[in-house]
């Protein structure tokens, strides 16, 4: 029997002890109980004991009922939160299914005509001089078609399930690989890079290509959001059984009311963004059993100004089902 289920018994025992103690105290004080001239000490003592025992038992039952009600309320709250998480997952799956259908339709109906248009524009462009307006117009057509083709490719990539090819790798090597790829973009924008490795962290069982893609995307986003002169900081460490990679910048930062929305598909604050970069990064990290979040006050600017995105991957390396 659990301790909480003995509250009524403990209450009854406490009542019995209190009743006997009160009776003994009154007798010690010289109180004399008589009914019709007969000694009623035993009757009154028994009445005190039974009454206090019943009251103690009732108090214990009340405390037990409150304890059970509190436990039931906690269970209901947990079930409500689990239901809310399931609902969000279901909504996300519906979005992914809709995106998959949309991407398949767009790829089939639009990609082929776009290829024909681009080829035709490239052929027409060859007939004009490089400084001619018609030449520049054809170049503009080709560039816009390439942009649309990139959007279609992003849709198809986002709609496909994440396929992991994991192996044991040191996270620092994955980060360094991403920073090498991001180097030309940072140099072009005139931004400085600060690499701040923490104490040695354990190797992780991850897909190095996909994790490097996530880090590269975060660094590229930070570069696009940071004006000159600015800096980008990449930090690694281990907290609560997770190895984390923080990508911080000295830009304007992410408003607190948008911290969760930035990972939603098609949500973007950039005029030319597709809104799929961070959403795809979140999917990749979640497929590894980790999480990605925006940290407030951890930017690379003065006093923690700027944005900071943290990628946390479990040390166990167990991918999510």
Secondary structure by P-SEA (a helix, b strand, c coil): cccccaaaaaaaaaaaaaaaaaaaaaaaabbbbbcccccaaaaaaaaaaaaaaaaaaaaaaaaaaaaaaaaaaaaaaaaaaaaaaaaaaaaaaaaaaaaaaaaaaaaaccaaaaaaaaaaaaaaaaacccccaaaaaaaaaaaaaaaaaaaaaaaaaaacccccccccccaaaaaaaaaaaaaaaaaaabbbbbbbbcccccccccaaaaaaaaaaaaaaaaaaacccccbbbbbbbccccbbbbbbbccccccccccccccccccccccccccccaaaaaaaaaaaaccbbbbbccccccccccbbbbbbbbbccccccc
